[in-house]
Amino acid sequence: MPKTPTIAIVGRPNVGKSAIFNRLADRRIAIVHDEPGVTRDRIAAPCRITDVPCEIIDTGGIGMELEDGFHDQVTIEADLAMASADMIMFVVDARDGLTPTDEALAQKLRRAKPPILLILNKSDHAEQELMIGDFARLGLGAGIPISAAHGRGFGELAERLDQIAQNVIDTAEAEEEEIEEKITRDGLNIAIVGKPNAGKSSLVNAILKDERTIVSDIAGTTRDAIDIPYTWGEEKHTLIDTAGLRQRQKMDTSVEVFSAMRTEKSIRRADICLLVIDLAAGISAMDRKIAKIIKEERKPCLIILNKWDLFHPGGARQARLEEAVELVNRELFFLSWAPYACVSAREGQHISQVFNQITKIREAAKDPITTGRLNRLLNDAMEVKPPSQHKKYNKRVKLMYATAVVNDKYTAIPVPQFILFVNDKRLMHEHYEQYLANRIREQHNVLGVPIVFSIRSRNASKGGGAKGGSGDLRSDLEE
């Protein structure tokens, strides 16, 4: 999937960031007011004036002490914008001229990794451009004079944003290729994800046997993704402790929104995800949402049932275990392929189960199913339970050939793609795919990883190449 660059709009209060945001989004979203500090939460929307798809992020003003104590909040927000965004629009007020706050902020921005574009807002007249030379002292280039109030200069701004966005995309693709070429098998990137206060940081500390991360009863203490090296056995792993995800409508601060963005990025770059569930509180809608992100990203997963010591503590262990398993199977049925470990991170109980289960998942991944066995298995399954006739086409799906493509060159725990060549892919029902997936799991150890089907019509004229594929077997085998 092509990367969609994000553009963070930053600057001190009342320089017109929200007005610029509204112009770029081509609709009135952000609140525009002359009172400094009106915008305190992060607002995001697609950019409508660029040819290259981008997302723009409006942030609160930084650098001024606000009377109601939001200064720290908006400063943290801007810091996260700099860390999360792919490019930054630094907005200054051309009428006010250069201020000490602008200079201090520019000094901070010069250390930022993303490219910086200096925006000279409120340049309402051409004559004003003669008076804005002082901004060159910021060391961020000459800047682009615009007027958000009158729409002046936005054509040039769109061209520059397109150039930078395309460079961001090209650079990201090149870096991804370089990473893939250099990846080694020594160690895993292990993302520890879950809703706030599920015990993620406590789990990290229990694994490390150290107080390395902040542990608090306050939900959302961990705001950012933290990479922590950890050696287990003879391998050097990376534990990625992430901020807890909450429903977007419940994200009451912009910091939480940025944290959620970085958590989702952490899932994408992980070799395996540890989904931490607060077993004592039960499985919530947010737990299911995070589980679906893991499934959609096709990541290996281990479910950590945390706070085991608080789950019916007076009951017999076997009865408690059976109830916990029933709960997971019912609420996370779409993640039924993920094994689980019952632990108490705070008490340090059963922590060894975590890496024992990870080891089992890795060992299973080293033993992919052969093409011959896969075809025999699927043919037997279709004989036991033949597919139903499609109501629209009055035909049944027929399997011609199957193969498993394992792209183990670029990942430490490969997720196989099962390519099924059939008479017509339109005849394949989703529930029948699930039946075949279950039969594969019964006959072959596919532990902790999703089963991904790519259904191909043997004749490309019948509905095209595939569900999620090009229809070219050779290209799949060469990926």
C-alpha positions as CSV (number, residue, x, y, z in Angstrom):
1,M,0.0,0.0,0.0
2,P,1.5,3.4,-1.0
3,K,2.4,5.6,1.9
4,T,0.2,8.6,2.6
5,P,2.5,11.4,3.8
6,T,1.3,13.4,6.9
7,I,1.8,17.2,7.1
8,A,1.9,18.7,10.6
9,I,1.1,22.4,10.8
10,V,2.9,24.0,13.7
11,G,3.7,27.5,15.0
12,R,3.0,29.8,17.9
13,P,-0.6,30.8,18.7
14,N,-2.6,33.0,16.5
15,V,-0.5,32.9,13.4
16,G,-3.3,31.4,11.3
17,K,-2.6,27.6,11.4
18,S,-6.3,26.7,11.6
19,A,-7.2,29.0,8.7
20,I,-4.5,27.4,6.6
21,F,-5.7,24.0,7.6
22,N,-9.3,24.9,6.5
23,R,-7.9,26.1,3.1
24,L,-5.9,22.9,2.6
25,A,-8.8,20.7,3.6
26,D,-11.2,22.9,1.4
27,R,-13.8,22.9,4.2
28,R,-14.2,24.6,7.5
29,I,-13.1,22.1,10.1
30,A,-10.8,23.8,12.5
31,I,-12.0,26.7,14.8
32,V,-10.7,30.1,13.7
33,H,-10.6,32.8,16.3
34,D,-8.4,35.7,17.1
35,E,-7.9,34.5,20.7
36,P,-4.4,32.8,21.0
37,G,-4.6,29.2,21.9
38,V,-8.0,28.3,20.6
39,T,-6.8,25.2,18.9
40,R,-5.5,22.7,21.5
41,D,-6.5,19.4,20.1
42,R,-5.1,17.7,17.0
43,I,-7.4,17.7,14.0
44,A,-6.7,15.7,10.8
45,A,-8.2,15.7,7.3
46,P,-7.1,14.8,3.8
47,C,-5.4,17.6,1.8
48,R,-7.6,18.7,-1.1
49,I,-5.3,21.0,-3.0
50,T,-2.4,18.6,-3.7
51,D,-2.1,16.1,-6.5
52,V,-0.2,13.6,-4.2
53,P,-2.6,12.3,-1.5
54,C,-1.6,13.7,1.9
55,E,-3.1,14.1,5.4
56,I,-2.8,17.4,7.1
57,I,-2.7,17.8,10.9
58,D,-3.6,21.0,12.7
59,T,-1.9,21.4,16.1
60,G,-2.2,23.8,19.1
61,G,0.0,26.8,19.2
62,I,3.3,26.4,21.0
63,G,5.8,28.7,22.6
64,M,3.5,30.9,24.6
65,E,2.3,30.5,28.2
66,L,-1.5,30.2,28.1
67,E,-3.3,31.4,31.1
68,D,-5.3,28.2,31.5
69,G,-2.3,25.9,31.8
70,F,-2.4,24.2,28.4
71,H,1.1,25.3,27.5
72,D,2.7,21.9,28.4
73,Q,-0.1,20.0,26.5
74,V,0.4,21.9,23.2
75,T,4.2,21.7,23.5
76,I,4.0,17.9,23.9
77,E,1.6,17.8,21.0
78,A,3.9,19.7,18.7
79,D,6.8,17.4,19.7
80,L,4.7,14.4,18.8
81,A,3.7,16.0,15.5
82,M,7.4,16.4,14.7
83,A,8.1,12.8,15.6
84,S,5.1,11.4,13.8
85,A,4.7,13.6,10.7
86,D,6.5,13.2,7.4
87,M,6.8,16.9,6.8
88,I,6.2,20.1,8.8
89,M,4.7,23.4,7.8
90,F,6.2,26.0,10.2
91,V,3.8,29.0,10.2
92,V,4.8,32.5,11.1
93,D,2.9,35.8,11.0
94,A,4.4,38.1,8.3
95,R,2.7,41.2,9.8
96,D,4.1,40.7,13.3
97,G,7.6,40.1,12.0
98,L,10.1,37.7,13.5
99,T,9.6,37.1,17.3
100,P,11.7,35.4,19.9
101,T,9.2,32.6,20.1
102,D,9.6,32.0,16.3
103,E,13.4,31.9,16.7
104,A,13.2,29.5,19.6
105,L,10.8,27.2,17.8
106,A,12.9,27.3,14.6
107,Q,15.9,26.2,16.6
108,K,13.9,23.3,17.8
109,L,12.6,22.4,14.4
110,R,16.0,22.5,12.8
111,R,16.7,19.3,14.8
112,A,13.6,17.6,13.5
113,K,14.0,14.7,11.0
114,P,11.1,15.6,8.6
115,P,11.6,18.4,6.0
116,I,10.5,21.8,7.2
117,L,8.5,24.3,5.0
118,L,8.5,27.9,6.3
119,I,5.0,29.5,5.7
120,L,4.8,33.3,5.9
121,N,1.1,33.7,6.6
122,K,-0.9,37.0,6.5
123,S,1.1,38.2,3.5
124,D,-2.0,39.9,2.2
125,H,-0.2,42.3,-0.2
126,A,2.8,42.0,-2.5
127,E,4.3,45.0,-0.7
128,Q,4.5,43.0,2.5
129,E,6.9,40.5,0.9
130,L,9.6,43.2,0.9
131,M,9.3,43.4,4.7
132,I,9.7,39.6,5.5
133,G,13.4,39.2,4.8
134,D,14.1,38.9,8.5
135,F,12.6,35.4,8.5
136,A,15.6,34.1,6.5
137,R,17.5,34.4,9.7
138,L,15.6,31.3,10.9
139,G,17.7,29.1,8.6
140,L,14.7,27.5,7.0
141,G,14.9,29.1,3.6
142,A,13.1,32.1,2.2
143,G,9.6,30.7,2.9
144,I,6.4,30.9,1.0
145,P,4.3,34.0,1.4
146,I,0.6,33.2,1.6
147,S,-2.6,34.7,2.9
148,A,-5.0,32.1,4.4
149,A,-7.7,34.8,4.7
150,H,-7.6,35.7,0.9
151,G,-6.3,32.4,-0.6
152,R,-3.2,34.1,-1.9
153,G,-0.1,31.9,-2.6
154,F,-1.8,28.5,-2.2
155,G,-1.0,27.5,-5.8
156,E,2.8,27.7,-5.1
157,L,2.2,26.1,-1.7
158,A,0.4,23.1,-3.4
159,E,3.3,22.6,-5.8
160,R,5.9,22.6,-3.0
161,L,3.8,20.2,-0.9
162,D,3.5,17.9,-3.9
163,Q,7.3,17.9,-4.4
164,I,8.0,17.2,-0.8
165,A,5.3,14.5,-0.5
166,Q,6.6,12.7,-3.5
167,N,10.1,12.8,-2.1
168,V,8.7,11.3,1.2
169,I,7.0,8.5,-0.7
170,D,10.1,7.7,-2.8
171,T,12.4,7.8,0.2
172,A,10.1,5.6,2.2
173,E,10.0,3.0,-0.6
174,A,13.8,3.1,-0.9
175,E,14.3,2.7,2.8
176,E,11.8,-0.2,2.9
177,E,13.8,-2.0,0.2
178,E,17.0,-1.3,2.0
179,I,15.6,-2.7,5.2
180,E,14.4,-5.8,3.5
181,E,17.8,-6.4,2.0
182,K,19.6,-6.0,5.3
183,I,17.1,-7.8,7.6
184,T,18.7,-10.6,9.6
185,R,17.2,-13.5,11.5
186,D,18.8,-12.6,14.8
187,G,16.0,-11.5,17.1
188,L,12.5,-10.3,16.7
189,N,10.6,-7.0,16.8
190,I,7.9,-7.7,19.4
191,A,5.1,-5.2,19.6
192,I,3.3,-5.2,22.9
193,V,-0.2,-3.7,22.2
194,G,-3.5,-3.3,24.0
195,K,-5.9,-0.8,25.4
196,P,-4.8,1.6,28.1
197,N,-4.1,0.1,31.5
198,A,-4.1,-3.5,30.3
199,G,-0.6,-3.9,31.8
200,K,1.6,-3.6,28.8
201,S,4.4,-1.7,30.6
202,S,4.1,-4.0,33.6
203,L,4.6,-6.9,31.2
204,V,7.7,-5.3,29.8
205,N,9.1,-4.7,33.2
206,A,8.3,-8.3,34.2
207,I,10.2,-9.6,31.2
208,L,13.1,-7.4,31.8
209,K,12.9,-7.9,35.6
210,D,13.4,-4.1,35.8
211,E,11.5,-0.9,36.3
212,R,12.4,0.3,32.8
213,T,9.0,1.8,31.8
214,I,6.6,3.9,33.7
215,V,3.9,1.9,35.4
216,S,0.8,3.7,36.7
217,D,-2.8,3.1,37.4
218,I,-3.6,6.1,35.3
219,A,-4.7,4.9,31.8
220,G,-2.5,6.2,29.0
221,T,0.7,6.7,30.9
222,T,2.8,5.4,28.0
223,R,2.3,8.1,25.3
224,D,4.8,6.9,22.7
225,A,6.2,3.7,21.3
226,I,9.4,2.8,23.2
227,D,12.0,0.4,21.7
228,I,13.7,-1.6,24.4
229,P,16.5,-4.2,23.6
230,Y,16.2,-7.5,25.3
231,T,18.3,-10.7,25.1
232,W,16.7,-14.0,25.5
233,G,18.8,-17.1,25.0
234,E,21.4,-16.0,22.5
235,E,19.2,-13.7,20.5
236,K,18.8,-9.9,20.8
237,H,15.2,-8.9,20.5
238,T,13.4,-5.5,20.5
239,L,10.4,-5.0,22.8
240,I,8.2,-2.3,21.4
241,D,6.1,-0.9,24.3
242,T,3.2,1.0,22.8
243,A,0.7,3.5,23.9
244,G,-2.7,2.1,24.7
245,L,-5.3,2.4,21.9
246,R,-8.7,3.8,22.7
247,Q,-11.7,4.5,20.5
248,R,-11.1,7.6,18.5
249,Q,-14.2,9.4,19.8
250,K,-12.8,8.9,23.3
251,M,-9.4,10.3,22.5
252,D,-9.7,13.5,24.4
253,T,-6.3,14.9,23.7
254,S,-4.3,15.2,20.5
255,V,-1.4,13.4,22.2
256,E,-3.5,10.2,22.3
257,V,-4.3,10.5,18.6
258,F,-0.6,10.8,17.7
259,S,0.1,7.9,20.1
260,A,-2.5,5.7,18.3
261,M,-0.9,6.5,14.9
262,R,2.5,5.4,16.2
263,T,1.0,2.3,17.8
264,E,-0.5,1.2,14.5
265,K,2.9,1.8,12.8
266,S,4.5,-0.3,15.5
267,I,2.1,-3.2,14.7
268,R,3.1,-2.9,11.0
269,R,6.9,-3.1,11.7
270,A,6.6,-5.9,14.2
271,D,7.5,-9.6,13.6
272,I,5.0,-10.6,16.2
273,C,2.4,-8.8,18.3
274,L,1.6,-9.6,22.0
275,L,-2.0,-8.5,22.5
276,V,-2.3,-7.8,26.2
277,I,-5.8,-8.3,27.6
278,D,-7.0,-7.3,31.1
279,L,-8.5,-10.6,31.9
280,A,-10.0,-9.3,35.2
281,A,-11.9,-6.6,33.3
282,G,-13.0,-8.8,30.4
283,I,-12.6,-8.3,26.7
284,S,-13.9,-5.0,25.4
285,A,-14.8,-3.5,22.0
286,M,-11.3,-1.8,22.0
287,D,-9.6,-5.2,22.5
288,R,-11.5,-6.5,19.5
289,K,-10.6,-3.5,17.4
290,I,-6.8,-3.9,18.2
291,A,-7.1,-7.7,17.4
292,K,-8.7,-6.8,14.0
293,I,-5.8,-4.5,13.2
294,I,-3.3,-7.3,13.9
295,K,-5.4,-9.6,11.7
296,E,-5.6,-7.1,8.9
297,E,-1.9,-6.5,9.0
298,R,-1.4,-10.3,8.8
299,K,0.8,-10.4,11.8
300,P,1.7,-13.4,14.0
301,C,0.1,-12.9,17.4
302,L,0.2,-14.2,21.0
303,I,-2.6,-13.3,23.3
304,I,-1.4,-12.3,26.8
305,L,-4.2,-12.8,29.3
306,N,-2.9,-10.5,32.0
307,K,-4.0,-10.0,35.6
308,W,-4.6,-13.8,35.9
309,D,-4.3,-13.5,39.7
310,L,-7.4,-11.3,39.8
311,F,-9.5,-13.5,37.5
312,H,-11.9,-15.4,39.9
313,P,-9.0,-15.9,42.4
314,G,-11.0,-18.2,44.7
315,G,-11.9,-20.7,42.0
316,A,-10.1,-23.9,41.0
317,R,-7.3,-23.3,38.4
318,Q,-8.7,-25.6,35.8
319,A,-12.2,-24.1,36.0
320,R,-10.6,-20.6,35.7
321,L,-8.6,-21.6,32.7
322,E,-11.6,-23.1,31.0
323,E,-13.6,-20.0,31.5
324,A,-10.7,-17.8,30.2
325,V,-10.4,-19.9,27.1
326,E,-14.2,-19.8,26.5
327,L,-14.1,-16.0,26.9
328,V,-11.3,-15.6,24.3
329,N,-12.9,-18.1,21.8
330,R,-16.2,-16.2,22.0
331,E,-15.0,-12.6,22.0
332,L,-12.0,-13.0,19.7
333,F,-13.2,-15.8,17.5
334,F,-11.6,-14.2,14.4
335,L,-8.2,-14.5,16.1
336,S,-8.8,-18.2,17.1
337,W,-5.4,-19.1,15.6
338,A,-3.5,-17.1,18.2
339,P,-2.3,-19.1,21.2
340,Y,-2.5,-17.5,24.7
341,A,-0.5,-17.2,27.9
342,C,-2.1,-16.5,31.3
343,V,0.2,-14.3,33.3
344,S,0.2,-11.7,36.1
345,A,2.7,-9.1,35.0
346,R,2.5,-7.1,38.2
347,E,3.2,-10.2,40.3
348,G,5.7,-11.7,37.9
349,Q,3.7,-14.9,37.6
350,H,4.1,-17.3,34.6
351,I,6.1,-14.8,32.6
352,S,8.2,-17.6,31.1
353,Q,5.2,-18.7,29.2
354,V,5.6,-15.7,26.9
355,F,8.8,-16.6,25.2
356,N,8.0,-20.3,25.4
357,Q,5.0,-19.7,23.3
358,I,6.9,-17.3,20.9
359,T,9.4,-20.1,20.4
360,K,6.6,-22.6,19.5
361,I,5.2,-20.1,17.0
362,R,8.7,-19.6,15.4
363,E,9.3,-23.4,15.2
364,A,6.0,-24.0,13.5
365,A,6.8,-21.3,10.9
366,K,10.0,-23.2,10.0
367,D,8.0,-26.1,8.8
368,P,5.8,-24.9,5.9
369,I,3.4,-27.3,4.3
370,T,4.5,-28.9,1.1
371,T,2.6,-28.3,-2.2
372,G,1.8,-32.0,-2.5
373,R,0.4,-32.3,1.0
374,L,-1.6,-29.1,0.7
375,N,-3.3,-30.3,-2.4
376,R,-4.1,-33.7,-0.9
377,L,-5.4,-32.1,2.3
378,L,-7.7,-29.6,0.4
379,N,-9.0,-32.3,-2.0
380,D,-9.8,-34.5,1.0
381,A,-11.6,-31.6,2.7
382,M,-13.7,-30.9,-0.4
383,E,-14.7,-34.5,-0.7
384,V,-15.8,-34.6,3.0
385,K,-17.7,-31.4,2.6
386,P,-18.3,-30.4,-1.0
387,P,-18.9,-26.7,-1.7
388,S,-22.5,-25.6,-2.1
389,Q,-23.8,-24.5,-5.5
390,H,-23.6,-20.7,-6.1
391,K,-27.1,-19.4,-6.3
392,K,-26.3,-16.8,-9.0
393,Y,-24.1,-18.8,-11.3
394,N,-25.6,-22.3,-10.6
395,K,-22.1,-23.8,-10.3
396,R,-19.8,-25.1,-7.6
397,V,-16.2,-24.0,-7.1
398,K,-13.6,-26.6,-8.2
399,L,-10.0,-26.7,-7.0
400,M,-7.5,-27.1,-9.8
401,Y,-4.3,-26.6,-7.9
402,A,-3.0,-25.1,-4.7
403,T,0.4,-23.9,-3.5
404,A,1.8,-22.1,-0.4
405,V,4.0,-19.2,-1.0
406,V,6.3,-18.5,2.0
407,N,8.1,-15.2,1.7
408,D,10.7,-16.0,4.4
409,K,13.4,-13.7,3.0
410,Y,12.1,-10.5,4.7
411,T,10.5,-11.6,7.9
412,A,11.6,-13.6,10.9
413,I,8.2,-15.3,11.3
414,P,6.8,-15.8,7.8
415,V,3.1,-15.8,7.2
416,P,2.3,-18.2,4.2
417,Q,0.0,-17.2,1.5
418,F,-2.2,-20.1,0.2
419,I,-2.8,-19.6,-3.5
420,L,-5.8,-21.6,-4.8
421,F,-6.4,-21.9,-8.5
422,V,-10.1,-22.6,-9.1
423,N,-12.5,-22.7,-12.0
424,D,-14.0,-19.4,-11.1
425,K,-13.1,-17.4,-8.0
426,R,-16.5,-15.8,-7.9
427,L,-17.9,-19.2,-6.8
428,M,-15.9,-19.3,-3.6
429,H,-17.9,-18.4,-0.5
430,E,-16.2,-16.8,2.5
431,H,-17.5,-19.4,4.9
432,Y,-16.1,-22.1,2.7
433,E,-12.7,-20.4,2.8
434,Q,-13.0,-20.5,6.6
435,Y,-13.8,-24.2,6.4
436,L,-10.7,-24.9,4.3
437,A,-8.6,-22.8,6.7
438,N,-9.8,-24.9,9.7
439,R,-9.0,-28.1,7.8
440,I,-5.4,-26.9,7.2
441,R,-5.0,-26.1,10.8
442,E,-6.3,-29.5,11.9
443,Q,-3.8,-31.3,9.7
444,H,-0.8,-29.0,9.8
445,N,0.8,-26.9,12.6
446,V,0.1,-23.3,11.6
447,L,0.5,-21.9,15.1
448,G,0.1,-18.2,15.9
449,V,-0.1,-16.9,12.3
450,P,-3.2,-16.1,10.1
451,I,-4.1,-18.2,7.1
452,V,-4.2,-16.0,4.1
453,F,-5.9,-17.2,0.9
454,S,-5.5,-15.8,-2.6
455,I,-8.2,-17.3,-4.8
456,R,-7.3,-17.3,-8.5
457,S,-9.5,-18.1,-11.5
458,R,-7.7,-20.6,-13.7
459,N,-9.2,-18.7,-16.6
460,A,-8.5,-15.0,-16.1
461,S,-11.6,-14.1,-18.1
462,K,-13.8,-15.5,-15.3
463,G,-13.9,-12.7,-12.8
464,G,-10.3,-11.7,-13.2
465,G,-7.2,-13.0,-11.5
466,A,-7.8,-13.3,-7.8
467,K,-9.2,-12.2,-4.5
468,G,-6.3,-10.1,-3.4
469,G,-3.9,-11.2,-6.1
470,S,-2.8,-10.7,-9.7
471,G,-3.5,-14.2,-11.0
472,D,0.1,-14.7,-12.0
473,L,1.6,-17.7,-10.2
474,R,5.1,-16.9,-11.3
475,S,5.0,-13.5,-9.8
476,D,3.8,-14.9,-6.5
477,L,6.6,-17.5,-6.4
478,E,9.2,-14.8,-7.1
479,E,8.0,-12.3,-4.5
